[in-house]
Each structure stands twice: as structure tokens, then as C-alpha cells.
Amino acid sequence: MSRLQQAVRVRPGGRSERIRRDVARACLDLLGEGRLDFGPAEVAKRSRVSRATVHRWWPTKDDLLREALTLHTSVLEMPDTGSWAGDLRALAEQLTAFFSDPAEVAQNALMASGAHPDYTRAVLDHYAPLFAGWRGVVERARARGEVRAGVDPDDVILLLGSPLLVLPLVIRRTPTAAEVARLVDLVLAATA
């Protein structure tokens, strides 16, 4: 990574941060349209950032995708309310909004198609720390005695996340607050 790229990633705010956000947002908009066939020239045009800057800071499509995924997942935080029920509710609400985002729905459709294995691998690699954080929420609750000892954190994440992902992707609607509350109650009962 060049010094310029390091400076762009470290310096908060300012022109460099605006450029990063604009480029990432352009990529997310293209992904939201279900497009993976974009290149630096189209991103530059959509973001209103010069082609030279895009080519210099993000020389490959993978670099552009990483930047977009970093912005996209920046809204996700690991909840720590002090209780399993509170953490689970906070996580469910966060995932409901996240999985309903048009870029996320399109991304999940691209991955589900099986037509883009390199893209799927890049997304899953990017999400690995998030999955680890979500497992940590379950493990923390287990350490407090709020989750049964034999409960696998991955099973909990799948139980919680699957309906929240499938409704926007397949049924084309966001889960209602009542549905999310029932799902949380189901996961609480399953893990008690």
C-alpha cells in the first residue's frame, strides 16, 4: 500500500474521506443495480471523482469492491447491552435494516446465483470478522450463563440471520417489527 493510500485510510474527514465515501457509494449503487461488470471509469463518472484518482487509489476492481464493502458494513456494530436478550434484539434490529438495504439485497442475489464465485469469496472474506464478532456476542452470553453451554454460536447466527436475509431477498419485503420480535423470542427460547 502506498503512503497516499495509507494517508487516505488514516486521516479522518476532509477531502480524502469524501472521495473514499463517494467512490464506495458509487460502487454500492452499481451493486444495488445487480451489476458486477463495472470498472474504474464508470465508478469515476458516478462518483464525480477523476479517473486518475480512482485508478491511483483503487488500481483493481477488487480494491473498489473492498472499499465499497468497508463502507457498506461500517453501519454494523457488535451490540453489548449487558444482557443476551438486549444484545439479540439490538443485533436483530441492525440486521433487519442491513439485509433490507438495496445493495445488500442485490449482493446476496449475486452470491445466490452462483455465477460469481470470486465475488462471493471476496464478500465472505470481508464478512469473516463480522461473523466472528457475532459469534462473540453469543459466546459472551454463554459465559454469563444466559445461553446453554451446548449451543453453537454459528447455529444461533444462522437461526437469527436467515429469515432476516431471505425475506428481503426472496419475498422482497422487510420483516415487520412484530416478525423480528417473534424471531428474537424464538432464538431466546432456543438458546435458554
N, C-alpha and C positions, 0 to 999 in steps of 0.2 A: 504494500500500500504506500502510495507516495505521501510526502509531507502535506501536500494540498488536501488529499483525501482524508488524512488524519485530522487536519485542522477543521475540515468541514464537519467531521463527525464529532468533534470535541467541543467546538465553540457553540454555546447556546445562543439562539436568537440571531438577529442580523440577516444580512443578505444571503449568506451561505445556507442558513437554516431555511429561509424562504424558498431558495432554489431546490433544496432537498425535498421539501414538502410538495412543491409544485410538480416536480418530476415524479415523485412517488404517487401523488394524486392522479396524474395523467395515466400512469401505468395501471392504477387501480380502476380508473374509469374504463380503460380498454379491457381489462379483465372482466369488469362488470358487464361489458357487452359480449362476454364469452370469447374474447379474442386473445389468442396467444401469438398471433402472427405479426405483431408489431415490432418495429425496430427503433433505433435511436432517432431517426429522422421524424417519425410520427410522434414520438414522445416529445421531442423538442418543439414541434409545431403545437401540440396540445398544451404543453406546459408554458409556452412562450419563453422558453429558455433557449439560448443559442445552441445550435447543433454542435459547435466546437466544445462548449461546456459539457453538454451531455456526453459526447464522445470522450472527453478528457476524464470526467469524474466517474462515468459508468461505461467503460470500454466494451463490455459484453452485455448481452441480453440477460444473462444470469445476474450480473451486477444490478441491472434495472429491477429485476424481479425481487432480489434481496432487499433493495431499498423500498419497494412497494410493500413487501410483506412486513418489513420492520415498522413502517407507518401503520399499516393495517392492524397489526397485533399490538400496537402500543396502547390501545384502549383497554387491554386485558390486564387486570391486576389480580394477584393472589389474595383472596379475602382472608382476613384474620380478625373476626369479630369477637373471638374468645369462646365461641361455642360451635359445635358441629351444626346445629340447626341454623344458626346465623350465617355461618360460612357457606353452607349448602344453599340457602336462599340467595345470598349475595352472588354466588357463582352461577346459579340457575338464571337469575335476572340478567347477569352480564352476558352469559352465553346465549340467552334468548335474543338479545339485541344484536350480538355479534353474528350469530348464524343467520339472522334475517337481513343483514347488510347485503345489498345487491352484488358487491364484489365478492363476498364470501359465498353467496349462493352460486354465482357463476363459476367461481373457483372450484367449488365442490362438484358442480356438474361436469366441469372439465376433467376432474380427477375420476369421477364415477364412470366416465365414458371409457376409460382405459386406453384412450388413444394417445395420451401424452405421458408416458412413463417417466421421462426425465423431469418434467414439470412436477409430477406427483412426488417424486423422490425429493426434489428441492423443497417443496412445501412441507413434506413430512419432516425433513431435516430441520427446517426453520421452526416447526412447531414442537420439536422434541423438548426444548427447555420448558415450554408451556405445559406439556403433558407431565413433565417431572414436577413442576410446581403444583399442578392439580393433584397429583399423587401425594405430594407433601401435605396438602390440606387434609386429605383422608388419613394419612399416617399420623398427623398431629392430633386429630380427633381420636384415633385409635389409642394413642399414647395417653390421652386424657380419660380413656375408658368410655368414650361416647360411641365408639364403633367396635363391634365384636372383633375379637382377635383374629378369627379366620377369614375376615373379609378382605378380598383382593382389591387394592385401590384401582387397578385397571378396570375391574368389573364395575365398580362404582362410577367411574368416569364414563364408561360405555352406557350404563343404565341411565345416567343423567343426560349425557350429551346426545345420544342417538335420536330421541324424539325431537329434541330442540333443533337438530340439524335436518332431520327428514321432513318435518312439516314445511319449512320454507322451500326446501329443495324439490320435493315431490308433490306436496299438496298445494304449494305456492301461497302459503299464508303464515303469518307469525303466530306462534302459540299465544293463546289468551292468558291473562293473569291467572284465571281460575285453573287453566290446564297446567300452568307452571307450578302453582301452589299444590295441586294434586300430585304432580310428579315429585316435587320435593317431599311431600308426605310419604309417598311410596318408597323413595330412596331412604328416608329416615327409618321407616318400618323395616325395610330390608337389611339395614345395617345395624339396627339396635341390638 
